[in-house]
């Protein structure tokens, strides 16, 4: 397995700490009724929301700028019988606390990022194939567009606005040249149900592997759900055997996936490189090896005819 990219193949299942780092954590831990609660374990505290574990229950305070109507539709889809065994289903209806949407989920064991030989690439591909096979029109809700393209654009704009100076100038220039280069369009056909932010950190084991985090779920081009691992593969960060397992699990067979994946893969390469630069800038560190590989991929994209 090659070095992990700046946006990890499998997000840490650790990253857990017992001292709540933000007011949103206290909000998530606040019980609906005054009952004894287990200790709060923080799983995620970031711009996309705060997630804490309370024993066998995971509570998420969703992003403040999120659309409650769109999120409600996404949560209803996660409970739909057609997605049973594909998406982890929430526990009950979301609630509104101090203007923030809060949802509850059963705890699932995440992918062990320290054991790359056991990463469930084939299972992930099969789950994506099952997700993409569900016709959005059969779900009884009006879903928004899958948020992958918008997320990629936001990360690039944050790079433009945030990272300056000489230290990262060369890398920033390569990433933005790639971002500004028109990408070939794919032909997705009718709108497909898409996850919108797929990586192995979005898988947990709960009576089988399940996809989690429906905040970007929606209708769009399914190539975007495969584009992040495709970007890692193209950058030399994902072993060819793992990439093949993902494609076989998805059911690509011996067909060449690149005519379909090329445009979204370029966009996810740019997004991942931009995020690596933002992370380095925030911490004041040099780009690590995976971030450097992604920036070099942007250089190749920028030089394509």
Order of alpha helices (4+ residues) and beta strands (2+ residues): alpha-beta-beta-beta-alpha-beta-beta-beta-alpha-alpha-alpha-beta-beta-beta-beta-alpha-alpha-alpha-alpha
